[in-house]
Amino acid sequence: MKKYSARAAQPATPQSAKSTDGATGSARRQGGALRIYSWNVNGIRAVVRKGAFQDFIAKRKPDIVCLQETKAQQGQAEIDLPDYEEYWNSAHKAGYSGTAIFTKIKPLKVIDGFPESFAKKYNFIDDKTRDSANEGRVIAAEFDKFWLVNVYTINAKDDLSRLPLKYEHWDPAFLAYVKELEELKPVVFCGDLNVAHTEDDLARPKENKGKKGFTNEEREGFQKYIDAGFIDTFRLFHKGNGHYSWWTHWANARARNVGWRIDYLLVSKKLAPKIKKAEIHSEVMGSDHAPVSITLDI
């Protein structure tokens, strides 16, 4: 195993440390059922201002929620969740990208980004000299029985200018990372992967073939997760099309359900029998993405 730049799992704020029920690293609740949600909020400050985030937490009561595209530094949004500890990995660029984990269960360890050694093997800087390794796109938390990795995968862009970076470096690096963590414990990884895997994962595959999010290269990158033994949990319970997690703001797409499934929760094969439910919560508003979730009996 390579060395990681880890930090101790200290709470982000005094408030967030108030209630962990003594459950450090393990799920200590009735039946052991753990509710893990992932949501690209497309700007946490806006979702909080709308009251959508608070409403989501109150109604869904997730044990762990992974956020992508927070577009903020910790403390820039007024979030009062005393039952949760917060861990943020924000982009160096203000108002851009970013990931966070809110959890009722204190992790054993939290890691921001990729291992430092990956910078020598993979090129995270595109032709515009933007370093994707500094965009707050990956944060991992170790719990007693599994690793949880939250990811906001880079977008290939309309002109596909970031496709080479994504295909040749980002996707291989992320797969290598989760496989290395899997050598220690089973892995749950989730987030906005910015790709529709199959034609069933978007409403209009023919019109979008070769465009960002549905290029052969991006789909191949996702397939390599499957080939490596990771399980797309949603497909354990739901087949066919019509199940989407993102919709453009144009042409009333969400109401017409003309969307894409680009938000995922994948797990190590060892955890697949423990997945009791996998859902897309398209009724939850506040972002152009819907939250996705699993119930894990662990």
LINTAFEN-V578530 format. One line per field, one symbol per residue. ss: DSSP state (@ for helix, = for strand, . for the rest). phi: phi as a letter, one per 30 degrees, with the letter a starting at -180 (. if undefined). psi: psi as a letter, one per 30 degrees, with the letter a starting at -180 (. if undefined). A space follows every 50 residues. Layout:
# LINTAFEN-V578530
ss=???
phi=???
psi=???
This chain:
# LINTAFEN-V578530
ss=.....===......@@@......=.....@@@========...@@@@@@@ .@@@@@@@@@...=====................=====.........== ===..=..====.....@@@@...=.....=@@@...=====....==== ==..........@@@@@@@@@@@@@@@@@@@@....======......@@ @=..@@@@.......@@@@@@@@@@@@...==@@@@.........=...@ @@@@@@...=..=====.@@@@@@=======.......=.=======.
phi=.ddcdcbddcddbeddcdbbhicdibdcbeiidccccbbddhjddddded idddddddddhddbbccbhdhadejdcdccbddcccbcbcddddibhjba bcbdcdddabbcideeddddcbcccddcidcddccicbbbbccecaccbc bcddddiedidcdeddddbdeddddddddddddcaebcbbkdchacdbdd cadbdddcdiceibddddddededddddjdcdddddbbcicjcbbbbddd hhddddhcbbcbcbbcbeeddedcdcabbccdddckbdccdbabcccb
psi=klklillkikkeleeffejgggijfljilkfgkkjklkkjfhjeeeeeef geeeeeeeefhkekkkklhehllkffkjjjiffkkkkkjllekkgkbkll kkkfkklekkkkalkeffffekjgkafggkjffgghfkkkkkleflkkkk kjkkkfleggfgeeeeefeeeeeeeeefeeeffellkkklajfhkkelff gleieefgkflkfhleeeeeeeefeefffkkjeefffklaafjlfkklfl hheeefhiakjgkljklkeffeffjfkklkiffjlflflklllljkj.
